[in-house]
Amino acid sequence: MNDNAFYECKYFLEQRMQELPDNAELVKAYIVLIEQKTKFDIAYFSQTSEIQKNWNDNQAKMNAAWHESQAKVATKQIEVGGRLINSGI
């Protein structure tokens, strides 16, 4: 449930509970709404953190591979007696 829908439902139930304070069904519906929103948020943020972790891991691997390839290029250039490209030397 997105935040907009949640807050609209929450507001609606709060208004009805003020109008009909003896209506136990409204309180039950309110509790269910809060429980469902909590479950949704936990699932959403768990997924989001897993995606972020995967992205971070992939970035680290790409950076390591890039640095390794640059080191190989520099080593090869030194071996053949050439200058290092983009090194300022």
Residue frames as a rotation matrix with the C-alpha (Angstrom) as fourth column:
MET 1
0.586 0.810 0.000 0.00
0.810 -0.586 0.000 0.00
0.000 0.000 -1.000 0.00
ASN 2
-0.284 -0.692 0.664 1.46
0.625 -0.659 -0.419 3.32
0.728 0.296 0.619 -0.99
ASP 3
-0.837 -0.168 -0.521 1.64
0.536 -0.450 -0.715 6.14
-0.114 -0.877 0.467 1.52
ASN 4
-0.831 0.554 0.049 -1.11
-0.502 -0.786 0.361 8.21
0.238 0.276 0.931 -0.12
ALA 5
-0.075 0.837 -0.543 -3.68
-0.187 0.523 0.832 5.42
0.979 0.164 0.117 0.01
PHE 6
-0.345 -0.122 -0.931 -2.69
0.787 0.502 -0.358 4.56
0.511 -0.856 -0.077 3.57
TYR 7
-0.951 -0.090 -0.297 -3.07
0.256 -0.766 -0.590 8.12
-0.174 -0.636 0.751 4.84
GLU 8
-0.594 0.804 -0.021 -6.41
-0.613 -0.435 0.659 8.57
0.521 0.405 0.751 3.06
CYS 9
0.050 0.596 -0.801 -7.76
0.191 0.782 0.593 5.37
0.980 -0.183 -0.075 4.62
LYS 10
-0.547 -0.347 -0.762 -6.30
0.795 0.068 -0.602 6.26
0.261 -0.935 0.239 8.00
TYR 11
-0.980 0.190 0.051 -7.85
-0.196 -0.961 -0.196 9.73
0.011 -0.202 0.979 7.88
PHE 12
-0.289 0.926 -0.244 -11.22
-0.488 0.077 0.870 8.32
0.824 0.370 0.429 6.83
LEU 13
0.031 0.281 -0.959 -11.25
0.558 0.791 0.250 5.80
0.829 -0.543 -0.132 9.68
GLU 14
-0.795 -0.368 -0.482 -10.15
0.604 -0.403 -0.688 8.39
0.059 -0.838 0.543 12.23
GLN 15
-0.816 0.553 0.169 -12.97
-0.508 -0.825 0.249 10.70
0.277 0.117 0.954 11.16
ARG 16
0.027 0.860 -0.510 -15.55
-0.251 0.500 0.829 7.89
0.968 0.106 0.230 11.40
MET 17
-0.245 -0.161 -0.956 -14.21
0.769 0.569 -0.292 6.84
0.591 -0.807 -0.016 14.83
GLN 18
-0.992 -0.084 -0.093 -14.69
0.123 -0.804 -0.581 10.40
-0.026 -0.588 0.808 16.09
GLU 19
-0.489 0.872 -0.026 -18.24
-0.728 -0.391 0.563 10.45
0.480 0.294 0.826 14.74
LEU 20
0.623 0.698 -0.352 -19.07
-0.453 0.690 0.565 6.94
0.637 -0.192 0.746 16.03
PRO 21
-0.227 -0.851 0.474 -16.85
-0.902 0.001 -0.431 6.29
0.366 -0.525 -0.768 19.08
ASP 22
0.064 0.319 0.946 -18.84
-0.737 0.654 -0.171 3.19
-0.673 -0.686 0.277 20.11
ASN 23
0.866 0.280 -0.415 -18.32
-0.499 0.543 -0.676 1.39
0.036 0.792 0.610 16.79
ALA 24
0.366 -0.735 0.570 -15.85
-0.305 0.484 0.820 -1.41
-0.879 -0.474 -0.047 17.55
GLU 25
0.627 -0.086 0.774 -15.69
0.659 0.588 -0.469 -2.45
-0.415 0.804 0.426 13.88
LEU 26
0.903 -0.319 0.288 -14.06
-0.076 -0.777 -0.625 0.85
0.423 0.543 -0.726 12.97
VAL 27
0.479 -0.752 0.453 -11.37
-0.802 -0.165 0.575 0.30
-0.358 -0.639 -0.681 15.60
LYS 28
0.369 -0.306 0.877 -10.77
0.185 0.949 0.254 -3.23
-0.911 0.069 0.407 14.27
ALA 29
0.819 -0.029 0.573 -10.49
0.572 -0.031 -0.820 -1.89
0.041 0.999 -0.009 10.72
TYR 30
0.813 -0.536 0.229 -8.06
-0.529 -0.843 -0.097 0.78
0.245 -0.042 -0.969 11.91
ILE 31
0.334 -0.690 0.642 -5.87
-0.549 0.411 0.728 -1.82
-0.766 -0.595 -0.242 13.62
VAL 32
0.489 -0.100 0.866 -5.89
0.570 0.789 -0.230 -4.03
-0.660 0.606 0.443 10.51
LEU 33
0.946 -0.133 0.296 -4.94
0.156 -0.612 -0.775 -1.03
0.284 0.780 -0.558 8.37
ILE 34
0.568 -0.769 0.293 -1.94
-0.818 -0.488 0.306 -0.24
-0.092 -0.413 -0.906 10.60
GLU 35
0.275 -0.445 0.852 -0.87
-0.170 0.850 0.499 -3.92
-0.946 -0.282 0.159 10.65
GLN 36
0.688 0.047 0.725 -1.08
0.639 0.435 -0.635 -4.23
-0.345 0.899 0.269 6.87
LYS 37
0.902 -0.386 0.192 0.86
-0.229 -0.806 -0.545 -1.01
0.365 0.448 -0.816 6.30
THR 38
0.407 -0.773 0.486 3.54
-0.768 -0.002 0.641 -2.21
-0.495 -0.634 -0.594 8.71
LYS 39
0.342 -0.236 0.910 3.86
0.291 0.947 0.136 -5.55
-0.894 0.218 0.392 6.87
PHE 40
0.873 0.025 0.487 4.05
0.484 -0.177 -0.857 -3.74
0.065 0.984 -0.167 3.54
ASP 41
0.786 -0.591 0.180 6.72
-0.582 -0.807 -0.102 -1.32
0.206 -0.025 -0.978 4.75
ILE 42
0.293 -0.693 0.658 8.84
-0.489 0.483 0.726 -4.10
-0.822 -0.535 -0.197 6.25
ALA 43
0.443 -0.081 0.893 8.69
0.611 0.756 -0.235 -6.08
-0.656 0.650 0.384 3.00
TYR 44
0.938 -0.037 0.346 9.38
0.255 -0.603 -0.756 -3.00
0.236 0.797 -0.556 0.89
PHE 45
0.660 -0.715 0.231 12.35
-0.750 -0.643 0.156 -1.78
0.037 -0.276 -0.960 2.91
SER 46
0.313 -0.536 0.784 13.80
-0.143 0.790 0.596 -5.30
-0.939 -0.299 0.170 3.19
GLN 47
0.609 -0.029 0.793 13.70
0.736 0.393 -0.551 -5.59
-0.295 0.919 0.261 -0.59
THR 48
0.935 -0.234 0.265 15.13
-0.082 -0.873 -0.481 -2.11
0.344 0.428 -0.836 -1.04
SER 49
0.502 -0.794 0.342 18.06
-0.734 -0.182 0.655 -2.80
-0.458 -0.580 -0.674 1.27
GLU 50
0.298 -0.364 0.882 18.79
0.316 0.910 0.269 -6.08
-0.901 0.198 0.386 -0.56
ILE 51
0.790 0.016 0.613 18.79
0.606 -0.182 -0.775 -4.26
0.099 0.983 -0.154 -3.90
GLN 52
0.839 -0.501 0.212 21.12
-0.512 -0.859 -0.003 -1.60
0.184 -0.106 -0.977 -2.48
LYS 53
0.361 -0.718 0.594 23.46
-0.407 0.452 0.794 -4.28
-0.839 -0.529 -0.129 -1.12
ASN 54
0.443 -0.147 0.884 23.57
0.684 0.693 -0.228 -6.02
-0.579 0.706 0.408 -4.51
TRP 55
0.909 -0.090 0.407 24.26
0.238 -0.690 -0.684 -2.71
0.343 0.718 -0.606 -6.25
ASN 56
0.676 -0.688 0.264 27.08
-0.711 -0.514 0.480 -1.91
-0.195 -0.512 -0.836 -3.81
ASP 57
0.297 -0.553 0.779 28.60
0.037 0.821 0.569 -5.36
-0.954 -0.140 0.264 -4.30
ASN 58
0.623 -0.006 0.782 28.46
0.760 0.241 -0.604 -4.97
-0.185 0.970 0.155 -8.09
GLN 59
0.926 -0.298 0.232 30.08
-0.213 -0.920 -0.330 -1.53
0.312 0.256 -0.915 -7.90
ALA 60
0.472 -0.779 0.414 32.89
-0.620 0.041 0.784 -2.90
-0.627 -0.626 -0.463 -5.76
LYS 61
0.295 -0.324 0.899 33.49
0.469 0.869 0.159 -5.75
-0.832 0.375 0.409 -8.23
MET 62
0.809 0.038 0.586 33.48
0.564 -0.330 -0.757 -3.37
0.165 0.943 -0.288 -11.20
ASN 63
0.828 -0.532 0.178 35.94
-0.556 -0.821 0.133 -1.02
0.076 -0.209 -0.975 -9.48
ALA 64
0.314 -0.726 0.612 38.24
-0.310 0.531 0.789 -3.91
-0.897 -0.437 -0.058 -8.58
ALA 65
0.425 -0.107 0.899 38.16
0.740 0.613 -0.277 -5.20
-0.521 0.783 0.340 -12.17
TRP 66
0.934 -0.066 0.352 38.85
0.180 -0.764 -0.620 -1.72
0.310 0.642 -0.701 -13.55
HIS 67
0.637 -0.734 0.235 41.82
-0.725 -0.468 0.505 -1.17
-0.261 -0.492 -0.830 -11.23
GLU 68
0.264 -0.523 0.810 43.17
0.093 0.850 0.519 -4.62
-0.960 -0.062 0.273 -12.06
SER 69
0.619 -0.005 0.785 42.96
0.773 0.183 -0.608 -3.95
-0.140 0.983 0.117 -15.80
GLN 70
0.923 -0.308 0.232 44.63
-0.241 -0.930 -0.278 -0.55
0.302 0.201 -0.932 -15.36
ALA 71
0.453 -0.785 0.423 47.44
-0.568 0.112 0.815 -2.17
-0.687 -0.609 -0.395 -13.39
LYS 72
0.332 -0.293 0.897 47.95
0.554 0.830 0.067 -4.73
-0.764 0.474 0.438 -16.17
VAL 73
0.843 0.010 0.538 48.09
0.478 -0.474 -0.740 -1.98
0.248 0.881 -0.404 -18.78
ALA 74
0.797 -0.562 0.221 50.62
-0.603 -0.760 0.242 0.00
0.032 -0.326 -0.945 -16.73
THR 75
0.343 -0.674 0.655 52.73
-0.205 0.626 0.752 -3.10
-0.917 -0.392 0.076 -16.13
LYS 76
0.492 -0.104 0.864 52.75
0.771 0.513 -0.378 -3.94
-0.404 0.852 0.332 -19.85
GLN 77
0.922 -0.144 0.359 53.72
0.087 -0.826 -0.556 -0.38
0.377 0.544 -0.749 -20.76
ILE 78
0.595 -0.745 0.300 56.60
-0.710 -0.313 0.631 -0.45
-0.376 -0.589 -0.715 -18.29
GLU 79
0.357 -0.438 0.825 57.74
0.206 0.898 0.388 -3.84
-0.911 0.031 0.411 -19.60
VAL 80
0.484 -0.138 0.864 57.97
0.874 0.124 -0.469 -2.55
-0.042 0.983 0.180 -23.18
GLY 81
-0.489 -0.824 -0.285 59.67
0.828 -0.542 0.147 0.65
-0.275 -0.165 0.947 -22.07
GLY 82
-0.249 0.473 0.845 56.85
0.570 -0.634 0.523 2.99
0.783 0.612 -0.112 -22.92
ARG 83
-0.912 0.038 0.407 55.42
-0.299 -0.742 -0.600 5.87
0.279 -0.669 0.688 -20.98
LEU 84
-0.645 0.746 -0.165 52.39
0.671 0.450 -0.589 5.43
-0.365 -0.491 -0.791 -18.83
ILE 85
-0.532 0.557 0.638 49.30
0.387 -0.510 0.768 6.87
0.753 0.656 0.056 -20.47
ASN 86
0.370 0.771 0.519 47.43
-0.040 -0.545 0.838 9.45
0.928 -0.330 -0.171 -18.40
SER 87
0.466 -0.223 -0.856 49.84
0.848 0.388 0.360 9.11
0.252 -0.894 0.370 -15.51
GLY 88
0.989 -0.115 0.093 51.52
-0.131 -0.975 0.180 12.51
0.070 -0.190 -0.979 -15.81
ILE 89
0.415 -0.893 0.175 54.95
0.089 0.231 0.969 10.84
-0.906 -0.386 0.176 -15.88
